[in-house]
């Protein structure tokens, strides 16, 4: 099992920025700690609440929960993985 997250470092607001490569839309999605709760694992991450990307653009919206290294895409995603749960890919 490989590393699923990338550590982008401090975001300049006293928070740490982490991201993962989304297999649904192909883009990196980032979350801030401690703004999001995170279990501290780079290989089986869980964070909450959900992550909503491009909320104001329904044709590219991506909404998901990440738990135990799996990404659960919500039905309101625009891509083909909407409503499915898949393993997070290793971060390249």
TIRO-2110 file (N, C-alpha, C; in Angstrom, 1 decimal):
// TIRO-2110
0.8, -1.2, 0.0, N, 1, A
0.0, 0.0, 0.0, CA, 1, A
0.9, 1.2, 0.0, C, 1, A
0.6, 2.2, -0.9, N, 2, A
1.4, 3.4, -1.0, CA, 2, A
0.8, 4.6, -0.4, C, 2, A
1.5, 5.7, -0.4, N, 3, A
1.0, 6.9, 0.1, CA, 3, A
-0.1, 7.5, -0.8, C, 3, A
-1.2, 7.9, -0.2, N, 4, A
-2.4, 8.4, -0.9, CA, 4, A
-2.5, 9.9, -1.0, C, 4, A
-1.8, 10.6, 0.0, N, 5, A
-1.9, 12.0, 0.1, CA, 5, A
-0.6, 12.7, -0.2, C, 5, A
-0.7, 13.9, -0.7, N, 6, A
0.5, 14.8, -0.9, CA, 6, A
0.4, 15.9, 0.2, C, 6, A
1.5, 16.2, 0.8, N, 7, A
1.6, 17.3, 1.8, CA, 7, A
2.1, 18.5, 1.1, C, 7, A
1.2, 19.5, 0.9, N, 8, A
1.6, 20.7, 0.2, CA, 8, A
2.3, 21.7, 1.2, C, 8, A
2.2, 21.5, 2.5, N, 9, A
2.8, 22.3, 3.4, CA, 9, A
1.8, 23.3, 4.0, C, 9, A
2.3, 24.3, 4.7, N, 10, A
1.5, 25.4, 5.4, CA, 10, A
0.9, 26.2, 4.3, C, 10, A
-0.4, 26.5, 4.5, N, 11, A
-1.1, 27.3, 3.5, CA, 11, A
-1.0, 28.8, 3.8, C, 11, A
-0.2, 29.2, 4.8, N, 12, A
0.0, 30.6, 5.1, CA, 12, A
-1.1, 31.2, 6.1, C, 12, A
-2.0, 30.3, 6.5, N, 13, A
-3.1, 30.7, 7.4, CA, 13, A
-3.0, 29.8, 8.7, C, 13, A
-1.8, 29.2, 8.9, N, 14, A
-1.7, 28.4, 10.1, CA, 14, A
-2.3, 27.0, 10.0, C, 14, A
-2.6, 26.6, 8.7, N, 15, A
-3.2, 25.3, 8.5, CA, 15, A
-2.2, 24.5, 7.5, C, 15, A
-2.3, 23.2, 7.6, N, 16, A
-1.5, 22.4, 6.7, CA, 16, A
-2.4, 21.9, 5.6, C, 16, A
-1.9, 21.9, 4.4, N, 17, A
-2.7, 21.6, 3.2, CA, 17, A
-2.3, 20.2, 2.7, C, 17, A
-3.2, 19.3, 2.5, N, 18, A
-3.0, 18.0, 2.0, CA, 18, A
-3.9, 17.8, 0.8, C, 18, A
-3.5, 16.9, -0.2, N, 19, A
-4.3, 16.7, -1.3, CA, 19, A
-4.2, 15.3, -1.8, C, 19, A
-5.1, 14.9, -2.6, N, 20, A
-5.1, 13.5, -3.2, CA, 20, A
-5.5, 13.7, -4.7, C, 20, A
-5.1, 12.7, -5.5, N, 21, A
-5.5, 12.7, -6.9, CA, 21, A
-6.9, 12.0, -7.0, C, 21, A
-7.8, 12.7, -7.6, N, 22, A
-9.2, 12.2, -7.7, CA, 22, A
-9.3, 11.3, -8.9, C, 22, A
-9.6, 10.0, -8.8, N, 23, A
-9.8, 9.2, -9.9, CA, 23, A
-11.1, 9.5, -10.7, C, 23, A
-12.0, 10.2, -10.2, N, 24, A
-13.2, 10.6, -10.9, CA, 24, A
-13.0, 11.7, -11.9, C, 24, A
-12.4, 12.8, -11.5, N, 25, A
-12.2, 13.9, -12.4, CA, 25, A
-10.8, 14.1, -12.9, C, 25, A
-9.9, 13.4, -12.2, N, 26, A
-8.5, 13.5, -12.6, CA, 26, A
-7.7, 14.7, -12.1, C, 26, A
-8.3, 15.4, -11.2, N, 27, A
-7.6, 16.6, -10.6, CA, 27, A
-7.3, 16.3, -9.1, C, 27, A
-6.3, 17.1, -8.6, N, 28, A
-6.0, 17.0, -7.2, CA, 28, A
-7.1, 17.8, -6.4, C, 28, A
-7.5, 17.2, -5.3, N, 29, A
-8.4, 17.9, -4.4, CA, 29, A
-7.7, 18.0, -3.1, C, 29, A
-7.8, 19.2, -2.5, N, 30, A
-7.1, 19.5, -1.3, CA, 30, A
-8.0, 19.8, -0.1, C, 30, A
-7.5, 19.5, 1.1, N, 31, A
-8.2, 19.8, 2.3, CA, 31, A
-7.2, 20.4, 3.3, C, 31, A
-7.7, 21.2, 4.2, N, 32, A
-6.9, 21.9, 5.2, CA, 32, A
-7.1, 21.3, 6.6, C, 32, A
-6.0, 21.1, 7.3, N, 33, A
-6.0, 20.6, 8.7, CA, 33, A
-5.5, 21.7, 9.6, C, 33, A
-6.2, 22.1, 10.6, N, 34, A
-7.3, 21.5, 11.3, CA, 34, A
-8.7, 21.8, 10.8, C, 34, A
-8.9, 22.6, 9.7, N, 35, A
-10.2, 22.9, 9.2, CA, 35, A
-11.0, 21.6, 9.0, C, 35, A
-10.4, 20.6, 8.4, N, 36, A
-11.0, 19.3, 8.3, CA, 36, A
-10.4, 18.4, 9.4, C, 36, A
-11.2, 17.5, 9.9, N, 37, A
-10.7, 16.5, 10.8, CA, 37, A
-10.0, 15.4, 10.0, C, 37, A
-8.9, 15.0, 10.4, N, 38, A
-8.1, 14.0, 9.7, CA, 38, A
-7.5, 13.0, 10.6, C, 38, A
-7.4, 11.7, 10.3, N, 39, A
-6.9, 10.7, 11.1, CA, 39, A
-5.4, 10.6, 11.1, C, 39, A
-4.7, 11.4, 10.3, N, 40, A
-3.2, 11.5, 10.3, CA, 40, A
-2.5, 10.4, 9.5, C, 40, A
-3.3, 9.6, 8.8, N, 41, A
-2.7, 8.5, 8.0, CA, 41, A
-2.5, 9.0, 6.5, C, 41, A
-1.3, 8.8, 6.0, N, 42, A
-1.0, 9.1, 4.6, CA, 42, A
-1.4, 8.0, 3.7, C, 42, A
-1.6, 6.7, 4.2, N, 43, A
-1.9, 5.6, 3.3, CA, 43, A
-3.3, 5.1, 3.5, C, 43, A
-4.0, 5.3, 4.6, N, 44, A
-5.4, 5.0, 4.7, CA, 44, A
-6.1, 6.2, 5.3, C, 44, A
-6.1, 7.3, 4.6, N, 45, A
-6.7, 8.5, 5.2, CA, 45, A
-8.2, 8.5, 5.4, C, 45, A
-8.6, 9.1, 6.5, N, 46, A
-10.0, 9.5, 6.7, CA, 46, A
-10.1, 10.9, 7.1, C, 46, A
-10.9, 11.7, 6.4, N, 47, A
-11.1, 13.1, 6.8, CA, 47, A
-12.6, 13.4, 6.7, C, 47, A
-13.0, 14.4, 7.5, N, 48, A
-14.4, 14.9, 7.4, CA, 48, A
-14.4, 16.3, 7.8, C, 48, A
-15.4, 17.1, 7.3, N, 49, A
-16.6, 16.6, 6.6, CA, 49, A
-16.3, 16.2, 5.2, C, 49, A
-17.3, 16.1, 4.4, N, 50, A
-17.1, 15.8, 3.0, CA, 50, A
-16.3, 16.9, 2.3, C, 50, A
-15.9, 16.6, 1.1, N, 51, A
-15.1, 17.6, 0.3, CA, 51, A
-16.0, 17.9, -1.0, C, 51, A
-16.3, 19.1, -1.2, N, 52, A
-17.1, 19.6, -2.3, CA, 52, A
-16.2, 20.5, -3.2, C, 52, A
-15.9, 20.0, -4.4, N, 53, A
-15.1, 20.8, -5.3, CA, 53, A
-16.0, 21.3, -6.5, C, 53, A
-15.8, 22.6, -6.8, N, 54, A
-16.5, 23.2, -7.9, CA, 54, A
-18.0, 23.2, -7.7, C, 54, A
-18.4, 23.6, -6.5, N, 55, A
-19.8, 23.6, -6.1, CA, 55, A
-20.7, 24.5, -7.0, C, 55, A
-20.1, 25.6, -7.5, N, 56, A
-20.9, 26.6, -8.3, CA, 56, A
-20.9, 26.2, -9.8, C, 56, A
-20.2, 25.1, -10.1, N, 57, A
-20.1, 24.7, -11.5, CA, 57, A
-20.6, 23.3, -11.6, C, 57, A
-21.9, 23.0, -11.7, N, 58, A
-22.5, 21.7, -11.7, CA, 58, A
-21.9, 20.7, -12.8, C, 58, A
-21.4, 21.3, -13.9, N, 59, A
-20.8, 20.4, -14.9, CA, 59, A
-19.4, 19.9, -14.6, C, 59, A
-18.8, 20.4, -13.5, N, 60, A
-17.5, 19.8, -13.1, CA, 60, A
-17.5, 19.6, -11.5, C, 60, A
-18.7, 19.6, -10.9, N, 61, A
-18.8, 19.4, -9.5, CA, 61, A
-18.3, 18.0, -9.1, C, 61, A
-17.5, 17.9, -8.0, N, 62, A
-17.0, 16.6, -7.5, CA, 62, A
-17.2, 16.7, -5.9, C, 62, A
-18.0, 15.8, -5.4, N, 63, A
-18.4, 15.7, -4.0, CA, 63, A
-18.1, 14.3, -3.5, C, 63, A
-17.3, 14.3, -2.4, N, 64, A
-16.9, 13.0, -1.9, CA, 64, A
-16.6, 12.9, -0.4, C, 64, A
-16.7, 11.7, 0.2, N, 65, A
-16.2, 11.5, 1.5, CA, 65, A
-15.0, 10.5, 1.4, C, 65, A
-14.0, 10.7, 2.2, N, 66, A
-12.8, 9.8, 2.2, CA, 66, A
-12.7, 9.2, 3.6, C, 66, A
-12.8, 7.8, 3.6, N, 67, A
-12.7, 7.0, 4.8, CA, 67, A
-11.9, 5.8, 4.6, C, 67, A
-10.9, 5.6, 5.5, N, 68, A
-10.1, 4.4, 5.4, CA, 68, A
-9.4, 4.1, 4.1, C, 68, A
-9.0, 5.2, 3.4, N, 69, A
-8.3, 5.1, 2.1, CA, 69, A
-9.2, 4.9, 1.0, C, 69, A
-10.5, 5.0, 1.2, N, 70, A
-11.5, 4.9, 0.0, CA, 70, A
-12.2, 6.2, -0.1, C, 70, A
-12.6, 6.4, -1.4, N, 71, A
-13.3, 7.7, -1.7, CA, 71, A
-14.7, 7.3, -2.1, C, 71, A
-15.7, 7.8, -1.4, N, 72, A
-17.1, 7.6, -1.7, CA, 72, A
-17.6, 8.8, -2.5, C, 72, A
-17.8, 8.6, -3.7, N, 73, A
-18.3, 9.7, -4.6, CA, 73, A
-19.8, 9.9, -4.3, C, 73, A
-20.3, 11.1, -4.1, N, 74, A
-21.7, 11.3, -3.9, CA, 74, A
-22.4, 11.4, -5.3, C, 74, A
-23.7, 11.2, -5.3, N, 75, A
-24.5, 11.2, -6.5, CA, 75, A
-24.5, 12.5, -7.3, C, 75, A
-24.1, 13.6, -6.6, N, 76, A
-24.1, 14.9, -7.3, CA, 76, A
-22.8, 15.2, -8.0, C, 76, A
-21.9, 14.2, -8.2, N, 77, A
-20.7, 14.4, -9.0, CA, 77, A
-21.1, 14.4, -10.5, C, 77, A
-20.3, 15.0, -11.3, N, 78, A
-20.6, 15.1, -12.7, CA, 78, A
-20.0, 13.9, -13.5, C, 78, A
-19.0, 13.2, -12.9, N, 79, A
-18.3, 12.1, -13.6, CA, 79, A
-18.9, 10.7, -13.4, C, 79, A
-18.3, 9.8, -14.1, N, 80, A
-18.8, 8.4, -14.2, CA, 80, A
-18.7, 7.6, -12.9, C, 80, A
-17.9, 8.1, -11.9, N, 81, A
-17.8, 7.5, -10.6, CA, 81, A
-18.8, 8.0, -9.6, C, 81, A
-19.7, 8.8, -10.0, N, 82, A
-20.8, 9.3, -9.1, CA, 82, A
-21.5, 8.2, -8.5, C, 82, A
-21.7, 8.2, -7.2, N, 83, A
-22.4, 7.1, -6.5, CA, 83, A
-21.6, 5.9, -6.2, C, 83, A
-20.3, 5.8, -6.6, N, 84, A
-19.5, 4.7, -6.4, CA, 84, A
-18.4, 4.9, -5.3, C, 84, A
-17.9, 3.9, -4.7, N, 85, A
-16.8, 4.0, -3.8, CA, 85, A
-15.6, 3.2, -4.4, C, 85, A
-14.5, 3.8, -4.4, N, 86, A
-13.2, 3.2, -4.9, CA, 86, A
-12.1, 3.5, -4.0, C, 86, A
-11.0, 2.7, -4.2, N, 87, A
-9.8, 2.9, -3.4, CA, 87, A
-9.1, 4.2, -3.9, C, 87, A
-8.6, 5.0, -3.0, N, 88, A
-7.8, 6.1, -3.4, CA, 88, A
-6.5, 5.7, -4.1, C, 88, A
-6.2, 6.3, -5.2, N, 89, A
-4.9, 5.8, -5.9, CA, 89, A
-3.7, 6.4, -5.1, C, 89, A
-2.6, 5.7, -5.3, N, 90, A
-1.3, 6.2, -4.8, CA, 90, A
-1.0, 7.6, -5.4, C, 90, A
-0.5, 8.5, -4.6, N, 91, A
-0.2, 9.8, -5.1, CA, 91, A
1.2, 9.7, -5.8, C, 91, A
1.2, 10.1, -7.1, N, 92, A
2.4, 10.0, -7.9, CA, 92, A
3.1, 11.4, -7.8, C, 92, A
END
